[in-house]
Amino acid sequence: MDMMKVAATEKPSLSSPSALASTIKFIQIPKSETFLQPTLEQTRQTHALMVKTHFNETKFSPSAQFNFLITSYTKNSQPHSALDIYTYLRRMDYEVDNFMVPAVLKACSFVSNTQLGKEIHGFAVKNGLTEDVFVSNALIQMYSECDSVLSARLLFDNMYERDAVSWSTMIRCYVRSKLYMEALEMIRKMQILQIRPSEVAMISMITLFADLMDVEMGKAMHAYVTRNLEKMSFQLTTAFIHMYAKSGNLASARLLFNGLNQKTVVSWTAMIAGYIHCNKLEEGMKLFARMIEERIKPNEITLLCLVVECGFVGALELGKQLHVYILRNGICLSLALATALVDMYGKCGEIRNARAVFDSVKDKDVMIWSAMIAAYAQTHCIDQAFDLFVKMRENGVRPNQVTMTTMLSLCAETGALDMGKWVHTVIDRQAVEMDTILKTALLEMYAKCGDIDGAWKLFREVKDRDIGMWNTIMAGLGMHGCGKEALELFSEMEREGVRPNDITFIGLLNACSHAGLVEEGKLIFEKMVHAFALVPKIEHYGCMVDLLGRAGLLDEAYGIIKSLPIRANSIIWSALLAACKLHHNTVLGEMAARQLVYLEPQNCGYNVSISNIYAVANRWNDVAEVRKAMKNKGIRKEPGLSCIEVNGYVHEFIMGDKAHPEIEKINDMVSEMGNKLKEAGYMADTSAVLRNIDEEEKETALNYHSEKLAIAFGLISTAPGTPIQIVKNLRVCKDCHTATKLLSKIYQRVIIVRDRKRFHHFRDGTCSCGDYW
């Protein structure tokens, strides 16, 4: 490599060796002196002069000069230039020492070049450089920023010597990867070994408690710092402000903020972001205005943090105001800030604004492409998301784990198995690094798209399984009615020493509920409490109410609600309401519905459910009252929607749909299906039509339910024998369930339906749910 290719092409202004030596001193001066970071222009000028003098005209060694260039290029956001220099040095067999390796590893982190990082790791081991704790810490940091947590931990465990930085770096690694339990375990080990944490380690711990929103642990850390430090630094104070605010304790955060003698833009940012995070938008904007009044100019990080928080809480108006502030004040819309705006608008459902910001960016990186694709996915614009993904690849932008995880989640949501398989192929062809998150997303896609065998095969192939992957496969088995298999897998997980968490038991209890395993579900709940000392959350109680309610044990389910140590919320009451609807218990159902309408008055589902319970009991006057109240409040019933994927496109149907371009052929097939069903002895279950109309009208309405239209389209659009797969947003009604069983036998098709709660695999006239759903 020609070293001049990396250097600046303009004529250098550093015209003498003494000027060169002076510049190099920028990174050689003692810590007691003021540190001056060379600019990118100065770095390029220095590089050009070094090349011109063949690295021989200063009192510094060539090694020191190369260290300067690598460090300075990296700090000036030019990691590729730094890595080019390192590659040149290795090819020319220059000495690479323990001072240079950390700087090169930092450049690897910037570009997430794990492969080169591993090569440097091998070189360091071969040359004995890993005995230097500084080098080993830099390697852990590199693996952390490249999302290679296992490599980081393996290196940490095999270090010759560890210092406080080693521990804090490993804790940060776990926090960054959201492996909070592992991070807590590291903190416990530090305490046992009586390792005094550095300030950096303490900030990492505070950040962990903020992410966990564990204010009690945060308070304990605050007390520790107060006892052991004469004076709390500004950085620690700001970390505590962030922790208290994110945990919802705004009073403590504001007390610390007000106590700061000199507030910087960082402390203002932490406090304002805290108000937004807690949905105290008016207070947040007042504080933002006060910051401007006090002539504290928000920097890019401030605006980035605030925009991200707006996206988190769905604060669209505040997000727009921040966008206007950026434009009016001529603030440069950096790539990171533009990506945050796209993400915020996407999360708030403003897809046009998201696209406008996206289109305004000229040099787009993979993150902004991923944010725009995610925005389309969040607003259910399936075709646009896939079109943009194809366009991204055509523009030569290589997708990363974030992109592929978004695409897989979209496929999982819509049940688009063929698209999901295509995304899987792209991952393999593009050699996208398969971290645990991406593997779990892939597994979830197969499970939610009806291919539980594919999910199971992938699970068995993975060696580095974390608790998230175990939870996903067990939840998938539960959705498909494989309750016993989920329980067997849980036993295997226990044997392998993997500790379950609260999500594990939610999946297991749901699996027991769908399979009718009442006694097994009770034992699992007891095991969670007594064997693993996990405090049941409202979701676990909701699962128990659902388990008992589905089995018809309504009094026992209601008994759980009455004995709850916490106030029942909509999760609990909706589980009871669904059970009452299933078992036609009008009295208990009416009580549950009233609780739900009180808790969530604008939720159409609960109003519709009580209306349906009245309809089944022929209480039409009460039905009319409920629907009148819904109309007066502006509450509209959520329409049934069924999706089917054919030839890579997802087609959507609603009841009585007339908009599909092939609706005439679909209606002809619906008529044919109806005739063949009658020949097979089918009689429409008109109890599913909860309107006060005559029987003939009810039968006609049943024929055009959204899932029947989707099945008809599948029959006319796919080859004989091809499985038909449908996703429905509501629970399958009793009539459609009976009809689909017969249709699977009549047309010799496997029909897979995913409704709001679970999967139904129809084959040869039977359903995998055993009519228990």
Legacy VTK file of the C-alpha trace (Angstrom):
# vtk DataFile Version 3.0
C-alpha trace
ASCII
DATASET POLYDATA
POINTS 773 float
0.000 0.000 0.000
1.224 3.472 -0.893
1.329 5.427 2.361
0.621 8.646 0.465
-2.870 7.332 -0.396
-3.821 7.655 3.246
-2.079 10.988 3.731
-3.607 14.295 2.698
-3.098 15.245 -0.936
-2.771 18.975 -0.263
0.622 20.580 0.313
1.531 20.149 4.004
1.941 23.255 6.122
4.199 21.368 8.579
7.371 22.021 6.660
10.053 20.966 9.137
10.984 18.033 11.365
10.619 20.307 14.395
7.037 21.095 13.431
6.454 17.381 12.988
7.880 16.603 16.434
5.734 19.326 17.939
2.603 17.825 16.440
3.448 14.321 17.616
3.746 15.712 21.132
-0.024 16.159 21.037
-0.324 12.524 22.061
2.962 12.129 23.930
2.574 14.836 26.605
2.141 13.825 30.250
-1.361 13.561 31.746
-0.670 16.577 33.986
-0.453 18.840 30.926
-3.363 20.023 28.826
-4.220 17.505 26.125
-4.670 18.868 22.619
-6.175 16.489 20.080
-4.860 17.122 16.543
-7.566 17.872 13.993
-8.033 15.676 10.935
-6.335 18.297 8.756
-3.321 18.432 11.111
-3.169 14.639 11.154
-3.145 14.471 7.349
-0.496 17.186 7.132
1.645 15.373 9.666
1.184 12.094 7.800
2.216 13.701 4.518
5.371 15.152 6.097
6.230 11.805 7.695
6.044 10.130 4.309
8.139 12.903 2.764
10.880 12.539 5.409
10.669 8.704 5.362
9.844 8.714 9.101
13.512 9.469 9.906
13.732 13.192 10.584
12.409 13.482 14.155
13.604 12.372 17.566
10.619 10.013 17.742
10.933 6.441 16.538
8.937 5.253 13.496
6.874 3.136 15.900
5.853 6.230 17.915
5.001 8.065 14.701
2.798 5.243 13.469
1.103 5.070 16.878
0.373 8.773 16.578
-1.197 8.374 13.128
-3.347 5.368 14.057
-4.589 7.022 17.250
-5.239 10.381 15.644
-7.046 9.006 12.593
-9.261 6.914 14.867
-10.080 9.840 17.158
-10.931 11.926 14.086
-13.482 9.306 12.932
-11.268 7.931 10.178
-10.894 4.305 11.338
-10.373 2.944 7.823
-7.268 5.115 7.425
-5.969 3.828 10.758
-6.555 0.222 9.704
-4.880 0.823 6.329
-1.750 1.949 8.185
-1.840 -1.130 10.436
-2.236 -3.425 7.400
0.750 -1.710 5.741
2.886 -2.144 8.861
2.096 -5.851 9.121
2.874 -6.418 5.447
6.166 -4.532 5.755
7.008 -6.494 8.935
7.258 -3.402 11.137
7.192 -3.940 14.869
3.690 -3.720 16.345
3.897 -3.215 20.096
1.519 -3.171 23.064
0.966 0.595 22.635
-0.215 0.253 19.042
-2.531 -2.760 19.446
-5.192 -0.983 21.607
-5.345 1.904 19.124
-5.866 -0.504 16.202
-8.507 -2.415 18.162
-10.362 0.864 18.743
-10.439 1.388 14.975
-11.797 -2.172 14.539
-14.568 -1.327 16.997
-15.541 1.749 14.979
-16.193 -0.333 11.850
-17.327 -3.518 13.682
-14.582 -5.506 11.962
-14.646 -8.622 14.149
-12.598 -10.650 11.673
-9.647 -8.253 11.773
-10.080 -7.940 15.546
-9.722 -11.708 15.906
-6.621 -11.633 13.677
-5.081 -8.960 15.946
-6.040 -11.071 18.970
-4.179 -14.036 17.483
-1.153 -11.852 16.736
-1.197 -10.488 20.317
-1.329 -14.005 21.810
1.474 -15.241 19.553
3.701 -12.327 20.557
2.886 -12.397 24.274
1.139 -9.013 24.212
-1.990 -10.269 26.009
0.036 -10.457 29.216
-0.317 -6.668 29.221
-3.646 -5.977 30.970
-4.042 -2.813 28.860
-4.022 -4.916 25.663
-6.442 -7.510 27.076
-8.845 -4.789 28.209
-8.751 -3.291 24.720
-9.561 -6.711 23.236
-12.564 -7.124 25.578
-13.752 -3.661 24.571
-13.362 -4.514 20.874
-15.358 -7.745 21.204
-18.009 -5.888 23.183
-18.489 -3.199 20.538
-18.538 -5.867 17.812
-21.302 -7.747 19.702
-19.128 -10.798 20.391
-20.047 -11.223 24.046
-18.918 -14.850 24.300
-15.454 -13.993 22.937
-15.195 -11.104 25.404
-16.104 -13.328 28.354
-13.756 -16.124 27.258
-10.899 -13.632 27.082
-11.837 -12.144 30.465
-11.868 -15.593 32.101
-8.401 -16.409 30.705
-6.657 -13.120 31.514
-3.290 -13.366 33.284
-4.167 -10.360 35.397
-7.351 -8.326 35.830
-7.684 -4.777 37.089
-10.771 -2.689 37.892
-10.939 -1.628 34.232
-11.209 -5.288 33.160
-14.247 -5.769 35.376
-15.919 -2.499 34.352
-15.321 -3.263 30.661
-16.931 -6.695 31.010
-19.889 -5.210 32.906
-20.328 -2.602 30.148
-20.177 -5.401 27.583
-23.075 -7.217 29.254
-25.078 -4.014 29.724
-24.542 -3.084 26.067
-25.893 -6.494 25.004
-28.811 -6.218 27.485
-27.560 -9.288 29.381
-28.503 -7.712 32.676
-28.450 -10.819 34.858
-24.905 -11.614 33.736
-23.873 -8.012 34.478
-25.354 -8.283 37.976
-23.463 -11.525 38.524
-20.202 -9.724 37.616
-20.985 -7.047 40.200
-21.614 -9.712 42.855
-18.267 -11.367 42.054
-16.491 -8.024 42.371
-17.997 -7.631 45.833
-16.989 -11.146 46.867
-13.405 -10.569 45.655
-13.414 -7.150 47.370
-12.394 -5.369 44.180
-12.919 -1.664 44.622
-14.738 -0.397 41.523
-13.276 2.482 39.578
-15.427 5.461 38.728
-15.940 4.020 35.243
-17.103 0.731 36.806
-19.484 2.596 39.100
-20.959 4.482 36.138
-21.422 1.143 34.319
-23.248 -0.230 37.361
-25.480 2.842 37.621
-26.272 2.506 33.908
-27.204 -1.136 34.523
-29.588 -0.209 37.326
-31.090 2.471 35.066
-31.691 -0.083 32.279
-33.253 -2.454 34.812
-35.206 0.496 36.302
-34.127 -0.903 39.673
-34.269 2.209 41.829
-33.539 0.277 45.053
-30.210 -1.016 43.708
-29.536 2.471 42.396
-30.134 3.960 45.834
-27.786 1.404 47.379
-25.124 2.411 44.848
-25.753 6.070 45.670
-25.232 5.334 49.370
-21.998 3.423 48.584
-20.623 6.338 46.572
-21.559 8.850 49.291
-19.805 6.750 51.964
-16.641 6.021 49.997
-15.957 9.211 48.041
-15.200 12.601 49.550
-16.824 14.321 46.611
-19.016 12.909 43.889
-17.762 13.776 40.411
-19.936 15.488 37.827
-19.980 12.282 35.729
-21.290 10.199 38.629
-23.917 12.811 39.511
-25.139 12.868 35.927
-25.285 9.061 35.869
-27.426 9.107 39.017
-29.720 11.764 37.519
-30.199 9.490 34.499
-30.789 6.415 36.679
-33.360 8.087 38.946
-35.199 9.677 36.004
-35.345 6.473 33.976
-36.607 4.591 37.052
-39.445 7.105 37.424
-38.028 8.831 40.518
-38.010 12.330 39.061
-37.969 14.001 42.485
-34.567 12.485 43.378
-33.232 13.222 39.893
-34.315 16.861 40.118
-32.826 17.192 43.613
-29.410 16.097 42.304
-29.793 18.304 39.225
-30.657 21.380 41.295
-27.696 20.674 43.576
-25.158 20.974 40.755
-23.125 24.142 41.113
-22.380 24.274 37.423
-24.746 22.574 35.010
-23.394 21.491 31.649
-25.221 20.435 28.528
-24.808 16.797 29.659
-26.665 17.309 32.953
-29.404 19.332 31.226
-29.784 16.549 28.676
-30.072 13.846 31.368
-32.784 15.759 33.248
-34.840 16.770 30.201
-34.615 13.244 28.757
-35.818 11.930 32.121
-38.965 14.070 31.983
-39.710 12.891 28.438
-39.044 9.260 29.386
-41.609 9.555 32.194
-44.079 11.196 29.779
-43.855 14.521 31.626
-43.668 16.305 28.283
-44.700 19.777 29.436
-42.071 19.809 32.207
-39.480 18.535 29.731
-40.185 21.319 27.249
-40.162 23.956 30.024
-36.733 22.773 31.120
-35.531 22.724 27.505
-36.697 26.348 27.102
-34.956 27.278 30.361
-31.720 25.696 29.134
-31.893 27.886 26.018
-32.628 30.967 28.165
-29.521 30.258 30.247
-27.528 30.180 27.018
-26.673 26.515 27.243
-26.740 25.528 23.596
-27.946 21.953 23.019
-25.438 19.901 21.078
-26.041 16.993 18.752
-25.974 14.478 21.633
-28.655 16.479 23.484
-30.974 16.544 20.488
-30.223 12.903 19.710
-31.142 11.802 23.241
-34.335 13.859 23.304
-35.506 12.652 19.886
-34.833 9.033 20.890
-36.875 9.489 24.083
-39.738 11.027 22.069
-39.780 7.909 19.928
-39.730 5.721 23.037
-42.873 7.301 24.554
-44.580 8.189 21.261
-44.345 11.950 21.888
-44.947 13.009 18.284
-45.675 16.712 18.873
-42.594 17.195 21.030
-40.530 15.274 18.462
-41.798 17.630 15.740
-40.899 20.665 17.859
-37.346 19.366 18.254
-37.153 18.769 14.505
-38.310 22.362 13.876
-35.703 23.639 16.368
-32.980 21.775 14.471
-34.074 23.256 11.128
-34.621 26.822 12.372
-31.275 27.011 14.121
-29.336 25.678 11.154
-28.068 22.667 13.093
-26.344 20.203 10.803
-28.504 17.123 10.426
-25.885 14.460 11.001
-26.478 10.883 9.950
-27.044 9.823 13.560
-29.587 12.608 14.168
-31.391 11.906 10.887
-31.586 8.214 11.818
-33.062 9.116 15.214
-35.708 11.317 13.531
-36.634 8.550 11.084
-36.908 6.125 14.010
-39.003 8.582 16.064
-41.432 9.320 13.240
-41.711 5.599 12.473
-42.560 4.726 16.089
-45.150 7.517 16.132
-46.758 6.262 12.903
-45.761 9.325 10.841
-44.415 7.397 7.871
-44.431 10.367 5.448
-42.257 12.496 7.713
-39.946 9.533 8.295
-39.550 9.056 4.532
-39.000 12.792 3.981
-36.090 12.826 6.457
-34.732 9.603 4.952
-34.857 10.987 1.401
-33.098 14.213 2.496
-29.960 12.277 3.477
-27.473 11.836 0.638
-24.889 9.429 2.000
-26.992 6.828 3.755
-25.463 4.132 5.946
-26.940 0.789 6.955
-28.440 2.207 10.171
-30.676 4.789 8.475
-31.774 2.224 5.880
-32.613 -0.135 8.767
-34.506 2.626 10.616
-36.630 3.388 7.540
-37.372 -0.299 6.960
-38.350 -0.599 10.647
-40.622 2.455 10.261
-42.467 0.733 7.414
-42.654 -2.475 9.446
-44.107 -0.649 12.487
-46.836 0.919 10.342
-47.606 -2.447 8.666
-46.428 -1.250 5.235
-45.169 -4.707 4.332
-44.589 -4.244 0.605
-42.803 -0.912 1.099
-40.506 -2.452 3.724
-39.478 -5.267 1.375
-39.131 -2.913 -1.605
-36.824 -0.658 0.420
-34.793 -3.654 1.580
-34.269 -4.687 -2.058
-33.347 -1.078 -2.969
-30.840 -0.962 -0.097
-29.053 -4.008 -1.490
-29.150 -2.564 -5.018
-27.395 0.537 -3.636
-24.569 -1.663 -2.393
-25.403 -1.264 1.298
-24.749 -4.512 3.114
-27.462 -5.360 5.667
-26.417 -5.985 9.269
-27.973 -7.860 12.191
-30.362 -4.975 12.960
-31.685 -4.910 9.389
-32.187 -8.651 9.224
-33.800 -8.818 12.674
-36.327 -6.170 11.548
-37.082 -8.088 8.337
-37.544 -11.358 10.205
-39.824 -9.716 12.783
-41.954 -8.328 9.937
-42.218 -11.793 8.372
-43.124 -13.274 11.762
-45.848 -10.683 12.341
-47.486 -11.247 8.954
-46.913 -15.007 8.816
-44.978 -14.618 5.548
-43.006 -17.883 5.620
-41.734 -17.716 2.026
-40.439 -14.183 2.583
-38.899 -15.291 5.874
-37.097 -18.159 4.144
-35.835 -15.729 1.504
-34.489 -13.416 4.243
-32.783 -16.462 5.791
-31.133 -17.139 2.420
-29.950 -13.510 2.185
-28.402 -13.796 5.658
-26.435 -16.846 4.543
-25.388 -15.388 1.175
-24.376 -12.002 2.619
-22.507 -13.767 5.456
-24.280 -11.565 8.015
-22.803 -12.400 11.406
-25.336 -14.502 13.309
-25.398 -13.202 16.858
-27.782 -14.658 19.436
-30.396 -11.950 18.820
-30.524 -12.676 15.089
-30.655 -16.437 15.659
-33.543 -15.949 18.073
-35.374 -13.713 15.556
-34.896 -16.407 12.902
-36.229 -19.080 15.229
-39.223 -16.887 16.151
-39.990 -16.253 12.476
-40.227 -19.978 11.721
-42.354 -20.602 14.820
-44.763 -17.707 14.186
-45.021 -18.517 10.483
-46.310 -21.997 11.264
-43.140 -23.991 10.604
-42.514 -25.247 14.131
-40.415 -28.105 12.719
-38.100 -25.570 11.058
-37.866 -23.641 14.321
-37.061 -26.823 16.228
-34.361 -27.822 13.719
-32.717 -24.386 13.976
-32.846 -24.510 17.785
-31.072 -27.872 17.827
-28.350 -26.598 15.472
-27.465 -23.629 17.706
-24.814 -24.300 20.338
-24.580 -20.935 22.134
-28.199 -20.757 23.307
-29.140 -18.070 25.791
-32.298 -17.896 27.905
-34.019 -15.787 25.225
-33.686 -18.581 22.682
-34.983 -21.215 25.120
-37.938 -18.965 25.926
-38.709 -18.407 22.230
-38.814 -22.091 21.302
-40.914 -22.989 24.356
-43.369 -20.176 23.577
-43.473 -21.368 19.954
-44.262 -24.925 21.006
-47.011 -23.570 23.249
-48.567 -21.547 20.390
-48.732 -24.722 18.308
-50.456 -26.673 21.083
-47.358 -28.734 21.926
-47.676 -28.233 25.685
-46.103 -31.539 26.699
-43.119 -30.951 24.409
-42.629 -27.486 25.942
-42.570 -29.007 29.438
-40.081 -31.682 28.336
-37.830 -28.974 26.893
-38.037 -27.059 30.154
-36.781 -30.161 31.985
-33.892 -30.371 29.504
-33.088 -26.693 30.111
-32.947 -27.348 33.853
-30.578 -30.284 33.324
-28.259 -28.041 31.290
-28.116 -25.581 34.183
-29.847 -22.689 32.375
-31.732 -20.633 34.942
-35.271 -19.669 33.848
-36.614 -16.137 34.215
-40.118 -14.703 34.507
-40.616 -14.804 30.717
-39.862 -18.546 30.728
-42.792 -19.216 33.001
-45.172 -17.009 31.016
-44.412 -19.173 27.975
-44.813 -22.418 29.919
-48.100 -21.390 31.529
-49.465 -20.350 28.134
-48.344 -23.706 26.702
-50.226 -25.529 29.469
-53.277 -23.332 28.864
-53.432 -24.052 25.112
-52.983 -27.799 25.698
-55.436 -28.038 28.603
-52.707 -29.166 31.023
-54.310 -27.721 34.148
-52.507 -29.741 36.823
-49.155 -29.364 35.064
-49.713 -25.603 34.888
-50.408 -25.431 38.610
-47.181 -27.344 39.309
-45.191 -24.981 37.055
-46.565 -21.962 38.930
-45.615 -23.538 42.269
-42.138 -24.350 40.944
-41.598 -20.783 39.814
-42.413 -19.461 43.285
-40.802 -22.077 45.531
-37.977 -23.664 43.477
-36.739 -20.508 41.706
-37.887 -17.843 44.191
-39.439 -15.708 41.458
-42.162 -13.316 42.552
-45.201 -13.782 40.274
-46.047 -10.771 38.136
-49.490 -9.765 36.951
-48.813 -11.613 33.677
-48.297 -14.906 35.543
-51.579 -14.502 37.398
-53.232 -13.689 34.078
-51.887 -16.960 32.651
-53.315 -18.881 35.630
-56.742 -17.263 35.211
-56.601 -18.154 31.491
-55.503 -21.744 32.247
-58.348 -22.357 34.698
-60.906 -20.375 32.715
-60.317 -22.265 29.457
-60.816 -25.519 31.372
-64.187 -24.247 32.636
-62.972 -23.753 36.225
-64.398 -20.240 36.364
-65.000 -20.123 40.111
-61.400 -21.167 40.773
-60.165 -18.568 38.271
-62.246 -15.879 39.967
-60.902 -17.068 43.329
-57.356 -16.274 42.137
-58.453 -12.746 41.213
-60.012 -12.167 44.619
-56.859 -13.368 46.415
-54.385 -11.365 44.309
-51.707 -9.509 46.317
-51.873 -6.753 43.675
-54.795 -5.000 42.006
-56.166 -6.887 38.995
-55.546 -5.109 35.708
-56.892 -5.574 32.188
-54.705 -8.674 31.607
-56.465 -10.490 34.460
-60.010 -9.400 33.673
-59.681 -9.998 29.914
-58.571 -13.592 30.604
-61.665 -14.119 32.760
-63.926 -12.427 30.197
-62.645 -14.682 27.392
-63.336 -17.753 29.542
-66.853 -16.531 30.385
-67.548 -15.969 26.686
-66.304 -19.498 25.896
-68.392 -21.157 28.626
-71.427 -18.815 28.363
-71.242 -17.497 31.926
-73.163 -14.237 31.533
-73.099 -13.141 35.193
-69.330 -13.427 35.722
-68.648 -12.209 32.181
-70.719 -9.070 32.722
-68.794 -8.287 35.909
-65.430 -8.805 34.162
-66.512 -6.653 31.226
-67.582 -3.793 33.504
-64.171 -3.864 35.181
-62.480 -3.744 31.769
-64.641 -0.917 30.458
-63.746 1.034 33.615
-60.008 0.326 33.210
-59.841 0.866 29.430
-63.009 2.685 28.292
-61.751 3.199 24.727
-60.862 -0.469 24.107
-63.393 -1.771 21.592
-62.649 -5.450 22.305
-64.104 -5.464 25.804
-67.282 -3.670 24.736
-67.695 -6.111 21.857
-67.121 -9.125 24.146
-69.879 -8.147 26.593
-72.138 -7.393 23.631
-71.446 -10.905 22.313
-72.171 -12.476 25.718
-75.537 -10.683 25.773
-76.230 -11.791 22.191
-75.624 -15.459 23.005
-78.089 -15.081 25.884
-80.586 -13.425 23.436
-80.492 -10.212 25.491
-80.832 -8.024 22.388
-81.900 -4.904 24.275
-78.666 -5.062 26.263
-76.731 -5.609 23.011
-78.325 -2.476 21.576
-77.421 -0.468 24.704
-73.763 -1.515 24.545
-73.479 -0.701 20.855
-75.222 2.633 21.339
-72.759 3.515 24.107
-69.858 2.519 21.819
-71.207 4.750 19.050
-71.652 7.699 21.409
-68.050 7.328 22.640
-66.701 6.981 19.094
-65.511 3.424 19.716
-65.370 1.263 16.590
-65.154 -2.520 16.483
-61.858 -3.890 15.222
-62.647 -5.669 11.929
-61.579 -9.256 11.396
-58.548 -9.339 9.086
-56.986 -12.425 7.509
-53.685 -12.471 5.615
-52.338 -15.075 3.211
-48.963 -15.085 1.461
-48.954 -16.191 -2.189
-45.919 -15.956 -4.484
-44.087 -13.574 -2.152
-46.992 -11.147 -1.697
-49.205 -10.819 1.360
-52.920 -10.484 0.554
-55.343 -9.118 3.164
-59.066 -9.809 3.462
-61.827 -8.418 5.656
-65.336 -9.818 6.061
-67.361 -9.363 2.860
-64.288 -7.988 1.066
-64.969 -6.629 -2.443
-61.711 -4.780 -3.057
-59.447 -7.656 -4.134
-58.710 -7.656 -7.904
-59.708 -11.336 -8.138
-62.848 -11.039 -6.003
-65.134 -12.624 -8.637
-63.034 -15.802 -8.778
-62.815 -15.786 -4.978
-66.607 -15.523 -4.637
-67.064 -18.393 -7.111
-64.732 -20.514 -4.976
-66.635 -19.501 -1.819
-69.839 -20.772 -3.456
-68.119 -24.022 -4.448
-66.781 -24.440 -0.897
-70.270 -23.887 0.508
-71.822 -26.534 -1.770
-69.139 -29.115 -0.969
-69.448 -28.419 2.752
-73.198 -29.074 2.620
-72.573 -32.309 0.714
-70.223 -33.347 3.537
-72.984 -32.769 6.092
-71.897 -29.342 7.339
-74.470 -27.135 8.990
-73.623 -23.484 9.673
-73.289 -22.604 13.358
-75.216 -19.334 13.306
-74.575 -18.723 16.990
-71.325 -17.164 15.801
-73.304 -14.345 14.127
-74.222 -12.131 17.039
-76.779 -9.933 15.319
-80.569 -9.932 15.533
-81.194 -11.060 11.909
-82.832 -14.123 10.355
-81.004 -17.458 9.941
-80.494 -17.155 6.171
-78.775 -13.791 6.541
-76.609 -15.262 9.305
-75.494 -18.146 7.048
-74.609 -15.708 4.246
-72.578 -13.587 6.685
-70.655 -16.681 7.846
-69.730 -17.624 4.271
-67.836 -14.363 3.835
-65.786 -14.324 7.035
-62.261 -13.095 6.278
-60.552 -16.476 6.813
-62.947 -18.194 4.385
-62.150 -15.574 1.730
-58.437 -16.154 2.373
-58.868 -19.944 2.088
-60.785 -19.484 -1.178
-57.990 -17.290 -2.565
-55.417 -19.863 -1.469
-57.317 -22.651 -3.255
-57.488 -20.767 -6.585
-53.931 -19.387 -6.387
-51.810 -22.373 -5.366
-51.192 -25.833 -6.792
-53.194 -28.806 -5.458
-51.636 -30.234 -2.308
-49.855 -26.993 -1.386
-50.339 -26.035 2.294
-52.435 -22.920 2.854
-51.297 -20.624 5.643
-53.395 -17.818 7.101
-52.867 -15.241 9.851
-55.956 -13.746 11.522
-55.972 -10.791 13.904
-58.899 -12.145 15.967
-59.811 -15.486 17.509
-61.181 -18.030 15.005
-64.942 -18.385 15.431
-66.535 -21.770 16.092
-68.204 -21.992 12.674
-65.028 -21.194 10.718
-63.137 -23.735 12.833
-65.651 -26.493 11.982
-65.776 -25.514 8.297
-61.974 -25.394 7.954
-61.620 -28.901 9.397
-63.942 -30.216 6.682
-62.327 -28.119 3.931
-58.903 -29.586 4.765
-60.360 -33.055 4.081
-62.457 -32.090 1.045
-59.592 -30.382 -0.792
-56.810 -32.556 0.667
-54.935 -29.500 1.896
-53.065 -28.759 5.087
-54.511 -25.441 6.296
-52.571 -23.603 9.003
-54.321 -20.721 10.756
-52.665 -18.461 13.304
-55.253 -16.510 15.240
-54.765 -14.012 18.066
-53.954 -16.734 20.591
-52.469 -19.812 18.904
-51.953 -21.978 15.808
-54.477 -24.389 14.332
-53.105 -27.096 12.018
-56.034 -28.498 10.018
-55.381 -31.817 8.313
-57.723 -34.590 7.053
-60.722 -33.189 8.882
-59.090 -32.650 12.286
-57.364 -29.766 14.084
-54.206 -29.899 16.167
-55.973 -28.016 18.969
-58.305 -30.954 19.542
-61.198 -28.438 19.517
-59.724 -26.925 22.703
-59.109 -23.258 22.026
LINES 1 774
773 0 1 2 3 4 5 6 7 8 9 10 11 12 13 14 15 16 17 18 19 20 21 22 23 24 25 26 27 28 29 30 31 32 33 34 35 36 37 38 39 40 41 42 43 44 45 46 47 48 49 50 51 52 53 54 55 56 57 58 59 60 61 62 63 64 65 66 67 68 69 70 71 72 73 74 75 76 77 78 79 80 81 82 83 84 85 86 87 88 89 90 91 92 93 94 95 96 97 98 99 100 101 102 103 104 105 106 107 108 109 110 111 112 113 114 115 116 117 118 119 120 121 122 123 124 125 126 127 128 129 130 131 132 133 134 135 136 137 138 139 140 141 142 143 144 145 146 147 148 149 150 151 152 153 154 155 156 157 158 159 160 161 162 163 164 165 166 167 168 169 170 171 172 173 174 175 176 177 178 179 180 181 182 183 184 185 186 187 188 189 190 191 192 193 194 195 196 197 198 199 200 201 202 203 204 205 206 207 208 209 210 211 212 213 214 215 216 217 218 219 220 221 222 223 224 225 226 227 228 229 230 231 232 233 234 235 236 237 238 239 240 241 242 243 244 245 246 247 248 249 250 251 252 253 254 255 256 257 258 259 260 261 262 263 264 265 266 267 268 269 270 271 272 273 274 275 276 277 278 279 280 281 282 283 284 285 286 287 288 289 290 291 292 293 294 295 296 297 298 299 300 301 302 303 304 305 306 307 308 309 310 311 312 313 314 315 316 317 318 319 320 321 322 323 324 325 326 327 328 329 330 331 332 333 334 335 336 337 338 339 340 341 342 343 344 345 346 347 348 349 350 351 352 353 354 355 356 357 358 359 360 361 362 363 364 365 366 367 368 369 370 371 372 373 374 375 376 377 378 379 380 381 382 383 384 385 386 387 388 389 390 391 392 393 394 395 396 397 398 399 400 401 402 403 404 405 406 407 408 409 410 411 412 413 414 415 416 417 418 419 420 421 422 423 424 425 426 427 428 429 430 431 432 433 434 435 436 437 438 439 440 441 442 443 444 445 446 447 448 449 450 451 452 453 454 455 456 457 458 459 460 461 462 463 464 465 466 467 468 469 470 471 472 473 474 475 476 477 478 479 480 481 482 483 484 485 486 487 488 489 490 491 492 493 494 495 496 497 498 499 500 501 502 503 504 505 506 507 508 509 510 511 512 513 514 515 516 517 518 519 520 521 522 523 524 525 526 527 528 529 530 531 532 533 534 535 536 537 538 539 540 541 542 543 544 545 546 547 548 549 550 551 552 553 554 555 556 557 558 559 560 561 562 563 564 565 566 567 568 569 570 571 572 573 574 575 576 577 578 579 580 581 582 583 584 585 586 587 588 589 590 591 592 593 594 595 596 597 598 599 600 601 602 603 604 605 606 607 608 609 610 611 612 613 614 615 616 617 618 619 620 621 622 623 624 625 626 627 628 629 630 631 632 633 634 635 636 637 638 639 640 641 642 643 644 645 646 647 648 649 650 651 652 653 654 655 656 657 658 659 660 661 662 663 664 665 666 667 668 669 670 671 672 673 674 675 676 677 678 679 680 681 682 683 684 685 686 687 688 689 690 691 692 693 694 695 696 697 698 699 700 701 702 703 704 705 706 707 708 709 710 711 712 713 714 715 716 717 718 719 720 721 722 723 724 725 726 727 728 729 730 731 732 733 734 735 736 737 738 739 740 741 742 743 744 745 746 747 748 749 750 751 752 753 754 755 756 757 758 759 760 761 762 763 764 765 766 767 768 769 770 771 772
